[in-house]
Amino acid sequence: MAEAFNDLILPEEKTARYEALAQEIAAVLDGERNLTARMATVASMLAASFEHFFWTGFYVVDPEKPDELVVGPYQGSLGCLRIAFGRGVCGTAAATGQVQVVEDVHAFPGHIACDARSASEIVVPVFDAAGRLMAVLDVDSDQKAAFDETDAHWLQTLMRQSFSASEAA
């Protein structure tokens, strides 16, 4: 995929693509403090940068129900509106604070099928500058085993860069 942001063509190799994308996301978000704008931008840029990203978006911790996630900005088909901590891949990531890489979502105990076409998933907890869970980034693919440790590393890096830095708080 030769997606371009600001006339930049992203490299084909995954690590190089993530490196270039991290620089582009940082440049676009520079000075923007609004959390919704930041999440919408990150979801859009990620979705546009990887062909196998079928659904890309955020589930945000509901301030009125702190043990529940509510759908936030995303790109893709209709998402689930709410997910309890501990339920499905997103709820597991929220409850544990750990990245979840799932090669086959249909084999994941308690998987929530928001879209039956999803085959694999990666969910990354998103922490604010104080280290509190604020959301999870959820990326689904219609291909099995679409995500690996490279994705986990770079998506964690992007979430820290975009939401944990003092300027993003």
DSSP file (Angstrom, degrees, kcal/mol; ACC not computed):
  #  RESIDUE AA STRUCTURE BP1 BP2  ACC     N-H-->O    O-->H-N    N-H-->O    O-->H-N    TCO  KAPPA ALPHA  PHI   PSI    X-CA   Y-CA   Z-CA
    1    1 A M              0   0    0      0, 0.0     2,-0.2     0, 0.0     9,-0.0   0.000 360.0 360.0 360.0 133.9    0.0    0.0    0.0
    2    2 A A        +     0   0    0      7,-0.1     2,-0.1     2,-0.0    47,-0.1  -0.423 360.0 167.8-113.9  56.0    1.4    3.4   -0.9
    3    3 A E        -     0   0    0     -2,-0.2     7,-1.8    46,-0.1     2,-0.4  -0.429  19.4-152.6 -68.4 143.2   -0.7    5.6    1.4
    4    4 A A  E     -A    9   0A   0      5,-0.2     2,-0.4    -2,-0.1     5,-0.2  -0.954  17.2-172.5-124.0 140.0    0.6    9.1    1.6
    5    5 A F  E >  S-A    8   0A   0      3,-1.3     3,-2.1    -2,-0.4    -2,-0.0  -0.999  84.9 -11.1-124.7 126.1    0.3   11.7    4.4
    6    6 A N  T 3  S-     0   0    0     -2,-0.4    -1,-0.1     1,-0.3     3,-0.1   0.899 132.3 -53.8  51.2  43.3    1.5   15.2    3.5
    7    7 A D  T 3  S+     0   0    0      1,-0.2     2,-0.6    -3,-0.0    -1,-0.3   0.581 106.1 134.5  69.3  11.8    3.1   13.8    0.4
    8    8 A L  E <   -A    5   0A   0     -3,-2.1    -3,-1.3    12,-0.0     2,-0.6  -0.825  46.6-149.9 -93.0 124.9    5.0   11.1    2.3
    9    9 A I  E     -A    4   0A   0     -2,-0.6    -5,-0.2    -5,-0.2    -7,-0.1  -0.846  21.4-129.3 -91.5 124.0    4.8    7.6    0.8
   10   10 A L        -     0   0    0     -7,-1.8     7,-0.1    -2,-0.6    -7,-0.1  -0.488  24.1-108.5 -76.0 141.3    5.1    5.1    3.6
   11   11 A P        -     0   0    0      0, 0.0    -1,-0.1     0, 0.0     9,-0.0  -0.226  16.6-130.8 -63.6 157.7    7.7    2.3    3.2
   12   12 A E  S    S+     0   0    0      4,-0.1     2,-0.1     5,-0.1    -2,-0.0   0.882  82.9  90.1 -75.6 -41.4    6.5   -1.3    2.5
   13   13 A E  S  > S-     0   0    0      1,-0.1     4,-2.6     4,-0.1     5,-0.2  -0.368  81.2-130.2 -64.1 134.2    8.6   -3.0    5.3
   14   14 A K  H  > S+     0   0    0      1,-0.2     4,-2.7     2,-0.2     5,-0.2   0.887 101.4  44.8 -58.5 -50.1    6.5   -3.1    8.5
   15   15 A T  H  > S+     0   0    0      1,-0.2     4,-2.5     2,-0.2    -1,-0.2   0.931 116.0  47.3 -62.4 -45.0    9.0   -1.6   11.0
   16   16 A A  H  > S+     0   0    0      2,-0.2     4,-2.4     1,-0.2    -1,-0.2   0.875 111.3  52.6 -63.1 -36.8   10.0    1.2    8.6
   17   17 A R  H  X S+     0   0    0     -4,-2.6     4,-2.8     2,-0.2    -2,-0.2   0.937 110.4  46.8 -64.2 -46.9    6.3    1.9    7.9
   18   18 A Y  H  X S+     0   0    0     -4,-2.7     4,-2.8     2,-0.2    -2,-0.2   0.904 111.1  52.5 -62.3 -40.3    5.6    2.2   11.7
   19   19 A E  H  X S+     0   0    0     -4,-2.5     4,-1.7     2,-0.2    -2,-0.2   0.940 113.5  42.8 -60.2 -47.6    8.7    4.4   12.1
   20   20 A A  H  X S+     0   0    0     -4,-2.4     4,-2.2     1,-0.2    -2,-0.2   0.906 114.3  51.3 -65.3 -41.3    7.5    6.8    9.4
   21   21 A L  H  X S+     0   0    0     -4,-2.8     4,-3.1     1,-0.2     5,-0.2   0.892 105.7  55.3 -63.8 -40.3    3.9    6.7   10.6
   22   22 A A  H  X S+     0   0    0     -4,-2.8     4,-2.2     1,-0.2    -1,-0.2   0.905 109.5  47.4 -59.6 -41.5    5.0    7.5   14.2
   23   23 A Q  H  X S+     0   0    0     -4,-1.7     4,-2.1     2,-0.2    -1,-0.2   0.909 113.5  47.8 -65.9 -41.7    6.8   10.6   12.9
   24   24 A E  H  X S+     0   0    0     -4,-2.2     4,-2.6     2,-0.2    -2,-0.2   0.922 111.7  48.8 -66.0 -44.5    3.7   11.6   10.8
   25   25 A I  H  X S+     0   0    0     -4,-3.1     4,-2.6     1,-0.2     5,-0.2   0.934 111.3  50.5 -61.4 -45.2    1.3   11.1   13.7
   26   26 A A  H  X S+     0   0    0     -4,-2.2     4,-1.1    -5,-0.2    -1,-0.2   0.900 111.8  48.5 -59.1 -41.5    3.5   13.1   16.0
   27   27 A A  H  < S+     0   0    0     -4,-2.1     3,-0.3     1,-0.2    -1,-0.2   0.914 113.2  46.2 -65.9 -42.9    3.6   15.9   13.5
   28   28 A V  H  < S+     0   0    0     -4,-2.6    -2,-0.2     1,-0.2    -1,-0.2   0.893 116.3  44.6 -67.7 -39.3   -0.1   16.0   12.9
   29   29 A L  H >< S+     0   0    0     -4,-2.6     3,-2.8    -5,-0.2    -1,-0.2   0.608  80.5 129.9 -81.0 -11.6   -1.0   15.9   16.6
   30   30 A D  T 3< S+     0   0    0     -4,-1.1     3,-0.1     1,-0.3    -3,-0.0  -0.201  84.6   0.7 -51.0 119.1    1.6   18.5   17.5
   31   31 A G  T 3  S+     0   0    0      1,-0.2     2,-0.6     2,-0.0    -1,-0.3   0.279  97.5 125.7  86.8 -10.2   -0.2   21.1   19.7
   32   32 A E    <   +     0   0    0     -3,-2.8    -1,-0.2     1,-0.2    -3,-0.0  -0.734  28.3 172.2 -86.2 119.8   -3.6   19.4   19.6
   33   33 A R        +     0   0    0     -2,-0.6     2,-0.3    -3,-0.1    -1,-0.2   0.626  41.6 108.2-101.0 -16.8   -4.8   18.8   23.1
   34   34 A N     >  -     0   0    0      1,-0.2     4,-2.1     2,-0.1     5,-0.1  -0.486  58.6-151.5 -70.1 123.0   -8.4   17.6   22.4
   35   35 A L  H  > S+     0   0    0     -2,-0.3     4,-2.7     1,-0.2     5,-0.2   0.879  93.0  51.4 -64.2 -41.5   -8.6   13.9   23.2
   36   36 A T  H  > S+     0   0    0      1,-0.2     4,-2.7     2,-0.2     5,-0.2   0.919 111.0  48.6 -63.6 -43.0  -11.3   13.1   20.7
   37   37 A A  H  > S+     0   0    0      2,-0.2     4,-2.1     1,-0.2    -1,-0.2   0.902 111.9  49.7 -63.1 -40.6   -9.4   14.8   17.9
   38   38 A R  H  X S+     0   0    0     -4,-2.1     4,-2.5     2,-0.2    -2,-0.2   0.937 113.6  44.9 -64.5 -46.5   -6.2   13.0   18.8
   39   39 A M  H  X S+     0   0    0     -4,-2.7     4,-2.8     1,-0.2     5,-0.2   0.917 112.9  50.4 -64.7 -43.9   -8.0    9.6   18.9
   40   40 A A  H  X S+     0   0    0     -4,-2.7     4,-2.2    -5,-0.2    -1,-0.2   0.903 112.6  47.6 -61.3 -40.6   -9.9   10.2   15.6
   41   41 A T  H  X S+     0   0    0     -4,-2.1     4,-2.7    -5,-0.2     5,-0.2   0.930 112.7  47.2 -66.9 -46.2   -6.7   11.2   13.9
   42   42 A V  H  X S+     0   0    0     -4,-2.5     4,-2.6     2,-0.2     5,-0.3   0.930 113.2  48.8 -62.3 -45.8   -4.7    8.2   15.2
   43   43 A A  H  X S+     0   0    0     -4,-2.8     4,-2.4     1,-0.2    -1,-0.2   0.923 113.8  47.1 -60.2 -44.3   -7.5    5.8   14.2
   44   44 A S  H  X S+     0   0    0     -4,-2.2     4,-2.0    -5,-0.2    -2,-0.2   0.923 113.6  46.4 -63.9 -45.9   -7.8    7.3   10.7
   45   45 A M  H  X S+     0   0    0     -4,-2.7     4,-0.7     2,-0.2    -2,-0.2   0.888 114.4  47.5 -68.6 -38.3   -4.0    7.3   10.1
   46   46 A L  H >X S+     0   0    0     -4,-2.6     3,-1.1    -5,-0.2     4,-0.9   0.946 112.0  49.7 -65.1 -47.2   -3.5    3.8   11.3
   47   47 A A  H 3< S+     0   0    0     -4,-2.4     3,-0.4     1,-0.3     6,-0.2   0.859 112.3  48.3 -60.4 -36.1   -6.5    2.5    9.3
   48   48 A A  H 3< S+     0   0    0     -4,-2.0    -1,-0.3     1,-0.2    -2,-0.2   0.615 108.5  56.0 -79.1 -12.0   -5.2    4.2    6.1
   49   49 A S  H << S+     0   0    0     -3,-1.1     2,-0.4    -4,-0.7    -1,-0.2   0.628 104.7  46.2 -99.4 -14.9   -1.7    2.8    6.6
   50   50 A F    ><  -     0   0    0     -4,-0.9     3,-1.7    -3,-0.4    -1,-0.2  -0.965  62.0-155.1-135.6 117.5   -2.2   -0.9    6.7
   51   51 A E  T 3  S+     0   0    0     -2,-0.4    -1,-0.1     1,-0.3    -4,-0.0   0.816  95.3  56.3 -60.2 -32.2   -4.5   -2.8    4.3
   52   52 A H  T 3  S+     0   0    0     94,-0.1     2,-1.2    89,-0.1    90,-0.3   0.461  76.4 105.1 -84.6   1.1   -5.1   -5.6    6.7
   53   53 A F    <   +     0   0    0     -3,-1.7    88,-0.2    -6,-0.2     3,-0.2  -0.710  43.4 171.7 -80.8  99.9   -6.5   -3.3    9.4
   54   54 A F        +     0   0    0     86,-2.5     2,-0.4    -2,-1.2    23,-0.3   0.868  69.1  14.3 -80.0 -40.9  -10.2   -4.1    9.0
   55   55 A W  E    S+B  140   0B   0     85,-1.5    85,-2.7    -3,-0.2     2,-0.4  -0.994  70.5 178.1-138.6 128.6  -11.4   -2.2   12.1
   56   56 A T  E     +BC 139  75B   0     19,-2.5    19,-2.7    -2,-0.4     2,-0.3  -0.977  27.1  98.4-137.6 119.2   -9.3    0.4   13.9
   57   57 A G  E     -BC 138  74B   0     81,-2.4    81,-3.4    -2,-0.4     2,-0.4  -0.985  55.0 -82.2-177.2-171.6  -10.5    2.4   16.8
   58   58 A F  E     -B  137   0B   0     15,-2.1    14,-3.1    -2,-0.3     2,-0.5  -0.883  11.4-159.0-119.1 142.4  -10.7    3.2   20.5
   59   59 A Y  E     -BC 136  71B   0     77,-2.3    77,-2.3    -2,-0.4     2,-0.3  -0.997  27.5-150.8-113.4 124.5  -12.9    2.0   23.4
   60   60 A V  E     -BC 135  70B   0     10,-3.0    10,-2.8    -2,-0.5     2,-0.3  -0.731  20.4-106.9-102.7 141.4  -12.7    4.7   26.1
   61   61 A V  E     - C   0  69B   0     73,-2.3     8,-0.2    -2,-0.3    -1,-0.1  -0.511  39.0-125.0 -63.4 125.5  -13.1    4.1   29.8
   62   62 A D  E >   - C   0  65B   0      6,-2.7     3,-0.8     3,-0.6     6,-0.3  -0.640  11.2-150.0 -76.4 119.2  -16.6    5.5   30.7
   63   63 A P  T 3  S+     0   0    0      0, 0.0    -1,-0.2     0, 0.0    -2,-0.0   0.771  99.0  48.7 -62.8 -23.6  -16.1    8.1   33.5
   64   64 A E  T 3  S+     0   0    0      1,-0.3    -2,-0.1     4,-0.1    -3,-0.0   0.677 124.1  30.0 -87.9 -18.4  -19.6    7.2   34.8
   65   65 A K  E X  S-C   62   0B   0     -3,-0.8     3,-1.8     3,-0.2    -3,-0.6  -0.699  72.5-175.1-137.4  80.7  -19.0    3.5   34.7
   66   66 A P  E 3  S+     0   0B   0      0, 0.0    -1,-0.1     0, 0.0    -2,-0.0   0.504  81.3  57.3 -65.9  -2.9  -15.2    3.0   35.4
   67   67 A D  E 3  S+     0   0B   0     -5,-0.1    18,-2.5    -6,-0.0     2,-0.3   0.030 100.8  72.9-109.1  25.8  -15.4   -0.7   34.8
   68   68 A E  E <   - D   0  84B   0     -3,-1.8    -6,-2.7    -6,-0.3     2,-0.4  -0.997  67.7-142.2-142.1 142.5  -16.8   -0.4   31.3
   69   69 A L  E     -CD  61  83B   0     14,-3.3    14,-2.2    -2,-0.3     2,-0.4  -0.816  13.7-161.1-100.9 143.9  -15.5    0.7   27.9
   70   70 A V  E     -CD  60  82B   0    -10,-2.8   -10,-3.0    -2,-0.4    12,-0.2  -0.969  33.5 -94.5-123.7 142.6  -17.6    2.8   25.5
   71   71 A V  E     +C   59   0B   0     10,-2.5   -12,-0.2    -2,-0.4     3,-0.1  -0.235  47.5 178.4 -58.7 138.7  -16.9    3.1   21.8
   72   72 A G  E     -     0   0B   0    -14,-3.1    -1,-0.1     1,-0.3   -36,-0.0  -0.330  47.0 -25.6-119.1-157.3  -14.8    6.1   20.8
   73   73 A P  E    S+     0   0B   0      0, 0.0   -15,-2.1     0, 0.0     2,-0.3  -0.311  74.7 156.7 -59.6 136.1  -13.5    7.3   17.5
   74   74 A Y  E     -C   57   0B   0    -17,-0.3     2,-0.4    -3,-0.1   -17,-0.3  -0.974  39.3-134.7-155.0 166.9  -13.0    4.5   15.0
   75   75 A Q  E     +C   56   0B   0    -19,-2.7   -19,-2.5    -2,-0.3     2,-0.3  -0.999  67.6  40.8-124.9 127.7  -12.7    3.5   11.3
   76   76 A G  S    S-     0   0    0     -2,-0.4   -21,-0.2   -21,-0.2     3,-0.1  -0.886  92.6 -21.0 136.3-166.4  -14.6    0.5   10.0
   77   77 A S  S    S-     0   0    0    -23,-0.3    38,-0.1    -2,-0.3    37,-0.0  -0.124  93.4 -53.5 -71.5 174.0  -17.9   -1.2   10.3
   78   78 A L        -     0   0    0      1,-0.1    -1,-0.2    36,-0.1     2,-0.2  -0.226  61.9-149.1 -53.1 129.6  -20.3   -0.7   13.3
   79   79 A G        -     0   0    0     -3,-0.1     2,-0.1     1,-0.1    -1,-0.1  -0.552  26.7 -88.1 -96.3 164.5  -18.5   -1.3   16.6
   80   80 A C        -     0   0    0     -2,-0.2    -9,-0.1     1,-0.1    -1,-0.1  -0.456  33.6-141.8 -64.1 144.3  -19.9   -2.7   19.8
   81   81 A L  S    S+     0   0    0      1,-0.2   -10,-2.5   -11,-0.1     2,-0.3   0.908  77.0  14.3 -78.8 -41.7  -21.2    0.2   21.9
   82   82 A R  E     -D   70   0B   0    -12,-0.2     2,-0.4   -23,-0.1    -1,-0.2  -0.988  57.4-173.5-139.3 144.9  -20.1   -1.0   25.4
   83   83 A I  E     -D   69   0B   0    -14,-2.2   -14,-3.3    -2,-0.3     2,-0.1  -0.982  21.9-133.8-138.9 124.4  -17.7   -3.7   26.7
   84   84 A A  E >   -D   68   0B   0     -2,-0.4     3,-2.2   -16,-0.2   -16,-0.2  -0.475  37.3 -94.5 -73.9 145.7  -17.3   -4.6   30.3
   85   85 A F  T 3  S+     0   0    0    -18,-2.5     7,-0.2     1,-0.3     6,-0.1  -0.365 115.1  26.1 -55.0 136.1  -13.8   -5.0   31.8
   86   86 A G  T 3  S+     0   0    0      5,-2.4     2,-0.5     1,-0.2    -1,-0.3   0.253  97.1 111.7  91.3 -11.9  -12.9   -8.6   31.5
   87   87 A R  S <> S-     0   0    0     -3,-2.2     4,-1.7     4,-0.0     5,-0.3  -0.829  79.4 -25.8 -99.5 131.2  -15.2   -9.4   28.6
   88   88 A G  H  > S-     0   0    0     -2,-0.5     4,-1.7    22,-0.3    23,-0.2  -0.028 100.5 -52.7  65.8-171.1  -13.7  -10.3   25.2
   89   89 A V  H  > S+     0   0    0      2,-0.2     4,-2.3     1,-0.2    -1,-0.2   0.915 138.2  46.7 -70.8 -44.3  -10.4   -9.1   24.0
   90   90 A C  H  > S+     0   0    0      1,-0.2     4,-2.3     2,-0.2    -2,-0.2   0.931 113.6  47.9 -65.2 -45.3  -10.9   -5.4   24.7
   91   91 A G  H  X S+     0   0    0     -4,-1.7    -5,-2.4     1,-0.2     4,-2.3   0.843 110.9  52.4 -64.8 -33.0  -12.3   -6.0   28.1
   92   92 A T  H  X S+     0   0    0     -4,-1.7     4,-2.4    -5,-0.3     6,-0.3   0.920 109.6  48.3 -67.4 -44.4   -9.4   -8.4   28.9
   93   93 A A  H  X S+     0   0    0     -4,-2.3     4,-2.2     1,-0.2     5,-0.4   0.901 113.6  48.2 -61.7 -40.4   -6.8   -5.8   27.8
   94   94 A A  H  < S+     0   0    0     -4,-2.3    -2,-0.2     1,-0.2    -1,-0.2   0.916 114.2  45.4 -66.1 -43.2   -8.6   -3.2   30.0
   95   95 A A  H  < S+     0   0    0     -4,-2.3    -2,-0.2     1,-0.2    -1,-0.2   0.857 124.2  32.3 -69.8 -35.7   -8.7   -5.4   33.0
   96   96 A T  H  < S-     0   0    0     -4,-2.4    -2,-0.2     2,-0.2    -1,-0.2   0.693  92.6-134.4 -96.0 -21.1   -5.1   -6.6   32.8
   97   97 A G     <  +     0   0    0     -4,-2.2     2,-0.3    -5,-0.3    -3,-0.1   0.679  67.1 122.8  71.3  17.1   -3.4   -3.5   31.4
   98   98 A Q  S    S-     0   0    0     -5,-0.4    -1,-0.3    -6,-0.3    -2,-0.2  -0.863  70.4-105.5-115.5 145.5   -1.7   -5.9   29.0
   99   99 A V        -     0   0    0     -2,-0.3     2,-0.5    25,-0.1    25,-0.2  -0.420  32.6-149.8 -62.6 139.1   -1.5   -6.0   25.2
  100  100 A Q  E     -E  123   0B   0     23,-2.5    23,-2.3    -2,-0.1     2,-0.6  -0.971  13.7-174.7-116.2 119.4   -3.6   -8.8   23.7
  101  101 A V  E     -E  122   0B   0     -2,-0.5     2,-0.6    21,-0.2    21,-0.2  -0.965   8.5-174.6-113.3 115.5   -2.5  -10.4   20.4
  102  102 A V  E     -E  121   0B   0     19,-3.2    19,-2.2    -2,-0.6     3,-0.3  -0.939  16.5-170.7-119.8 113.9   -5.1  -12.9   19.3
  103  103 A E  S    S+     0   0    0     -2,-0.6    42,-2.6     1,-0.3     2,-0.4   0.835  86.4  22.0 -70.5 -34.2   -4.4  -15.0   16.2
  104  104 A D    >   -     0   0    0     40,-0.2     3,-1.7     1,-0.1     4,-0.4  -0.880  64.7-167.6-138.9 102.1   -7.9  -16.4   15.9
  105  105 A V  G >  S+     0   0    0     14,-2.5     3,-1.1    -2,-0.4     6,-0.2   0.786  87.2  64.5 -63.2 -26.6  -10.6  -14.5   17.6
  106  106 A H  G 3  S+     0   0    0     13,-0.4    -1,-0.3     1,-0.3     4,-0.1   0.688 102.6  49.4 -71.9 -15.8  -13.1  -17.3   17.3
  107  107 A A  G <  S+     0   0    0     -3,-1.7    -1,-0.3     2,-0.1    -2,-0.2   0.449  86.5 105.4 -96.9  -3.4  -10.9  -19.4   19.6
  108  108 A F  S X  S-     0   0    0     -3,-1.1     3,-2.0    -4,-0.4     2,-0.1  -0.676  81.4-114.0 -81.6 123.2  -10.6  -16.6   22.3
  109  109 A P  T 3  S+     0   0    0      0, 0.0   -21,-0.2     0, 0.0    -2,-0.1  -0.347  98.1   5.8 -58.3 125.5  -12.8  -17.4   25.3
  110  110 A G  T 3  S+     0   0    0      1,-0.2   -22,-0.3    -2,-0.1    -4,-0.1   0.639  86.1 175.6  78.4  14.9  -15.6  -14.9   25.6
  111  111 A H    <   -     0   0    0     -3,-2.0     2,-0.6    -6,-0.2    -1,-0.2  -0.262  25.6-138.1 -55.0 137.1  -14.8  -13.2   22.3
  112  112 A I        -     0   0    0    -25,-0.1     2,-1.4     3,-0.0     3,-0.2  -0.895  10.1-148.2-100.0 116.8  -17.4  -10.5   21.4
  113  113 A A        +     0   0    0     -2,-0.6     3,-0.2     1,-0.2    -2,-0.0  -0.665  31.7 160.3 -90.8  87.9  -18.3  -10.7   17.7
  114  114 A C  S    S+     0   0    0     -2,-1.4     2,-0.3     1,-0.3    -1,-0.2   0.842  83.6  15.0 -71.6 -33.3  -19.0   -7.1   16.8
  115  115 A D  S >  S-     0   0    0     -3,-0.2     3,-2.1     1,-0.1    -1,-0.3  -0.944  71.9-147.3-142.8 118.0  -18.4   -8.1   13.1
  116  116 A A  T 3  S+     0   0    0     -2,-0.3    -1,-0.1     1,-0.3    -2,-0.0   0.657  93.9  70.6 -62.6 -16.1  -18.3  -11.7   12.1
  117  117 A R  T 3  S+     0   0    0    -63,-0.0    -1,-0.3     2,-0.0     2,-0.2   0.682  73.3 105.5 -75.4 -16.4  -15.7  -11.0    9.4
  118  118 A S    <   +     0   0    0     -3,-2.1    24,-0.3     1,-0.2     3,-0.1  -0.447  38.3 168.3 -66.6 134.4  -13.0  -10.3   12.1
  119  119 A A        +     0   0    0     22,-3.6   -14,-2.5     1,-0.4   -13,-0.4   0.680  61.9  16.5-118.5 -33.2  -10.5  -13.1   12.3
  120  120 A S  E     - F   0 141B   0     21,-1.8    21,-2.5   -16,-0.2    -1,-0.4  -0.931  64.9-168.6-140.6 165.5   -7.7  -11.8   14.4
  121  121 A E  E     -EF 102 140B   0    -19,-2.2   -19,-3.2    -2,-0.3     2,-0.4  -0.998  15.9-160.7-155.7 148.9   -7.2   -8.9   16.7
  122  122 A I  E     -EF 101 139B   0     17,-2.5    17,-2.6    -2,-0.3     2,-0.4  -0.997  13.2-170.6-131.6 134.4   -4.7   -6.8   18.7
  123  123 A V  E     -EF 100 138B   0    -23,-2.3   -23,-2.5    -2,-0.4    15,-0.2  -0.992   1.3-168.4-129.0 127.9   -5.8   -4.6   21.6
  124  124 A V  E     - F   0 137B   0     13,-2.5    13,-3.1    -2,-0.4   -25,-0.1  -0.960  21.6-126.9-119.0 121.8   -3.4   -2.1   23.3
  125  125 A P  E     - F   0 136B   0      0, 0.0     2,-0.5     0, 0.0    11,-0.3  -0.394  21.4-146.5 -63.3 144.1   -4.2   -0.4   26.6
  126  126 A V  E     - F   0 135B   0      9,-3.0     8,-3.2    -2,-0.1     9,-1.5  -0.968  14.9-167.5-118.3 121.4   -3.9    3.4   26.4
  127  127 A F  E     - F   0 133B   0     -2,-0.5     6,-0.2     6,-0.2    36,-0.1  -0.819  14.7-129.9-110.1 146.8   -2.7    5.2   29.5
  128  128 A D    >   -     0   0    0      4,-2.7     3,-2.1    -2,-0.3    36,-0.2  -0.209  44.3 -84.5 -82.4-177.2   -2.7    8.9   30.3
  129  129 A A  T 3  S+     0   0    0     34,-0.4    35,-0.1     1,-0.3    37,-0.1   0.747 130.7  54.1 -62.6 -24.2    0.3   10.9   31.5
  130  130 A A  T 3  S-     0   0    0      2,-0.1    -1,-0.3    39,-0.0    34,-0.1   0.426 120.9-106.9 -89.3   0.4   -0.5    9.8   35.1
  131  131 A G  S <  S+     0   0    0     -3,-2.1     2,-0.3     1,-0.3    -2,-0.1   0.592  73.3 140.0  86.1  10.9   -0.5    6.1   34.2
  132  132 A R        -     0   0    0      1,-0.1    -4,-2.7     2,-0.0     2,-0.3  -0.688  61.1-108.1 -88.0 140.3   -4.3    5.7   34.4
  133  133 A L  E     + F   0 127B   0     -2,-0.3    -6,-0.2    -6,-0.2     3,-0.1  -0.514  44.6 165.2 -64.4 124.9   -6.1    3.5   31.8
  134  134 A M  E     -     0   0B   0     -8,-3.2   -73,-2.3     1,-0.4     2,-0.3   0.633  59.6 -28.4-112.9 -24.1   -8.0    5.9   29.6
  135  135 A A  E     -BF  60 126B   0     -9,-1.5    -9,-3.0   -75,-0.3    -1,-0.4  -0.957  53.9-114.2-170.4 177.5   -8.9    3.6   26.7
  136  136 A V  E     -BF  59 125B   0    -77,-2.3   -77,-2.3    -2,-0.3     2,-0.5  -0.992  20.6-134.7-129.7 143.5   -7.9    0.7   24.6
  137  137 A L  E     -BF  58 124B   0    -13,-3.1   -13,-2.5    -2,-0.4     2,-0.5  -0.864  24.9-164.4 -91.5 127.2   -6.8    0.7   20.9
  138  138 A D  E     +BF  57 123B   0    -81,-3.4   -81,-2.4    -2,-0.5     2,-0.4  -0.965  10.9 179.1-117.5 125.2   -8.6   -2.1   19.1
  139  139 A V  E     -BF  56 122B   0    -17,-2.6   -17,-2.5    -2,-0.5     2,-0.3  -0.989   6.4-172.3-127.0 123.1   -7.4   -3.3   15.7
  140  140 A D  E     -BF  55 121B   0    -85,-2.7   -86,-2.5    -2,-0.4   -85,-1.5  -0.807   4.1-162.9-110.2 153.0   -9.2   -6.2   13.9
  141  141 A S  E     - F   0 120B   0    -21,-2.5   -22,-3.6    -2,-0.3   -21,-1.8  -0.967  25.2-139.5-130.5 150.8   -8.2   -8.0   10.7
  142  142 A D  S    S+     0   0    0     -2,-0.3     2,-0.4   -90,-0.3   -89,-0.1   0.326  88.2  80.0 -87.6   7.6  -10.2  -10.2    8.5
  143  143 A Q  S >  S-     0   0    0    -91,-0.3     3,-0.7   -23,-0.1   -24,-0.2  -0.922  87.0-116.1-112.2 139.5   -7.1  -12.4    8.2
  144  144 A K  T 3  S+     0   0    0     -2,-0.4   -40,-0.2     1,-0.2   -24,-0.2  -0.428  95.5  10.1 -69.4 148.9   -6.0  -14.9   10.8
  145  145 A A  T 3  S+     0   0    0    -42,-2.6    -1,-0.2   -26,-0.2   -42,-0.1   0.847  79.8 147.9  52.2  42.6   -2.7  -14.3   12.6
  146  146 A A    <   +     0   0    0     -3,-0.7     2,-0.3   -44,-0.2    -1,-0.1   0.622  53.2  62.2 -81.6 -13.3   -2.4  -10.8   11.1
  147  147 A F        +     0   0    0    -45,-0.1     2,-0.2   -26,-0.1   -26,-0.1  -0.868  57.7 166.2-121.2 149.0   -0.6   -9.3   14.1
  148  148 A D     >  -     0   0    0     -2,-0.3     4,-2.3   -26,-0.0     5,-0.1  -0.709  55.2 -70.8-142.1-168.6    2.7  -10.0   15.8
  149  149 A E  H  > S+     0   0    0      1,-0.2     4,-2.8     2,-0.2     5,-0.2   0.802 126.0  59.1 -65.1 -29.7    5.2   -8.7   18.3
  150  150 A T  H  > S+     0   0    0      2,-0.2     4,-2.5     1,-0.2     5,-0.2   0.937 107.9  45.5 -63.3 -45.2    6.3   -5.9   15.8
  151  151 A D  H  > S+     0   0    0      2,-0.2     4,-3.0     1,-0.2     5,-0.3   0.931 113.1  50.7 -61.4 -45.5    2.7   -4.6   15.8
  152  152 A A  H  X S+     0   0    0     -4,-2.3     4,-2.1     1,-0.2     5,-0.2   0.936 112.2  46.6 -58.9 -47.8    2.5   -4.9   19.6
  153  153 A H  H  X S+     0   0    0     -4,-2.8     4,-2.3     1,-0.2    -2,-0.2   0.948 117.6  41.1 -59.7 -50.8    5.7   -3.0   20.0
  154  154 A W  H  X S+     0   0    0     -4,-2.5     4,-2.8     2,-0.2    -2,-0.2   0.865 113.4  51.4 -73.0 -35.5    4.9   -0.2   17.6
  155  155 A L  H  X S+     0   0    0     -4,-3.0     4,-2.1    -5,-0.2    -1,-0.2   0.893 111.9  48.6 -68.5 -36.6    1.2    0.2   18.6
  156  156 A Q  H  X S+     0   0    0     -4,-2.1     4,-2.5    -5,-0.3    -2,-0.2   0.930 112.2  49.6 -62.7 -44.4    2.3    0.5   22.3
  157  157 A T  H  X S+     0   0    0     -4,-2.3     4,-2.8     1,-0.2    -2,-0.2   0.924 111.2  48.8 -60.0 -45.5    4.9    3.1   21.2
  158  158 A L  H  X S+     0   0    0     -4,-2.8     4,-2.4     2,-0.2    -1,-0.2   0.876 110.6  50.6 -63.5 -37.9    2.3    5.0   19.2
  159  159 A M  H  X>S+     0   0    0     -4,-2.1     4,-2.2     2,-0.2     5,-0.6   0.917 112.8  45.8 -68.2 -41.9   -0.1    5.0   22.1
  160  160 A R  I  X>S+     0   0    0     -4,-2.5     4,-1.8     3,-0.2     5,-1.0   0.949 115.5  47.4 -61.8 -47.8    2.5    6.3   24.6
  161  161 A Q  I  <5S+     0   0    0     -4,-2.8    -2,-0.2    -5,-0.2    -1,-0.2   0.879 119.9  38.4 -59.9 -40.4    3.7    8.9   22.1
  162  162 A S  I  <5S+     0   0    0     -4,-2.4    -1,-0.2    -5,-0.2    -2,-0.2   0.740 133.8  13.7 -87.6 -24.6    0.1   10.1   21.3
  163  163 A F  I  <5S+     0   0    0     -4,-2.2   -34,-0.4    -5,-0.2    -3,-0.2   0.611 119.1  53.4-131.2 -17.5   -1.6    9.9   24.8
  164  164 A S  I  <<S+     0   0    0     -4,-1.8    -3,-0.2    -5,-0.6    -4,-0.1   0.667  80.9 101.1 -97.3 -18.1    0.9    9.5   27.6
  165  165 A A  S >><S-     0   0    0     -5,-1.0     3,-1.5    -4,-0.2     4,-0.8  -0.337  85.2-114.6 -66.3 150.2    3.2   12.5   26.8
  166  166 A S  G >4 S+     0   0    0      1,-0.3     3,-0.6     2,-0.2    -1,-0.1   0.818 115.5  57.5 -57.8 -32.7    2.6   15.6   28.9
  167  167 A E  G 34 S+     0   0    0      1,-0.2    -1,-0.3     2,-0.1    -2,-0.0   0.767 105.6  51.1 -70.6 -22.9    1.4   17.6   25.9
  168  168 A A  G <4        0   0    0     -3,-1.5    -1,-0.2     1,-0.2    -2,-0.2   0.619 360.0 360.0 -86.7 -12.8   -1.3   15.0   25.2
  169  169 A A    <<        0   0    0     -4,-0.8    -1,-0.2    -3,-0.6    -2,-0.1   0.487 360.0 360.0 -74.0 360.0   -2.7   15.0   28.8
